[in-house]
Amino acid sequence: MEHRSFTSIRSEPRKVRWIWLVYLALYAVAIPWYWPDEYVGPIVLGFPLWVATTLLAILALAIWTTFVIHRFWLVDDEGDQADG
């Protein structure tokens, strides 16, 4: 039996394929697997370049997730009014 909160969902982001491609790209940038061993590079805001890149990618992931939830997760208003 489904919970009544789930019956009011009209659209979910998991059904939009290109959203997952953006997530994949952001995670690929966030995980520093592509940097050479022992590479530090220039210092950005007190961090090595690879750390600054990872932190910026994590921030981008958070912003992207917020955007996706607000733009693509559509819920019927009936469920919101019944609870309030």
N, C-alpha and C positions, 0 to 999 in steps of 0.2 A: 504494500500500500504506500502510495506517495504521500509525502508531507504536503500540506496545503500550500506552503510557501513556494514549492516547486511547480505547482500547477499554474501559477500566475506568470511564469516566465514566458515571454513571447519570443525573445531572441537571445542567444548566448554567443559570446566571442569564440568559443571552441569550435563553432561550426564555420568560421571564416578562416580559410586556409592561409591567406597572406599574412594574417596576424602572427601565425606560428613561424613564418619565415623571418619576420622582424625579430621575434624572440630568439630564434636560432642565431641570427646575425649578432644581436647584442650579447648573447651568451658567449659566442665565439670570440668577441672582442674582450669581454670581461675576464675570461680565463686566460692567463698569461702563458699558454703552452707554446706560442709561436715566437717568443722572445728567446734569443740565444742565451746559453748558460753564462752566468757571471756578468751579464750585460746590465749596466746601470743607466747609461745615457745621461742626458742633461737632467738637472734637478728642477722639478716643477712644483712650486709651493712647498718646498722642503722634502718632496718625495722623489724617488727615482722615477723616470719616465714610465716604466711599466706599471708602477703602483698608481700613479696619477691616471693612467689610461684605464686601469681596472676600476678605480673609484668613479671616474666619469661614466664608464659603461654601466656600473651599478646604479648610479643616479638616473641615467637614461632608462634603464629597466624599470625603475620605480615610476618615473614619469609616464612611460609607455603603458604600464599596467593601469595606472590611474586613468589615462586617456581611454584605454580599451574598455574599462569597466563603465565609465560614464557615457561613452559613445555607442557601445555595442551590446551592453547588457540591458535589455529592455524588459521591464516588468509591468504587468497590468496594474492600473491604479486601483482596481477593486480590492486587491489584497492589502494595499497600503491603508485604505480607508477603513477596512474591516478591523484592522489591528488597532487603529487610533481612535 
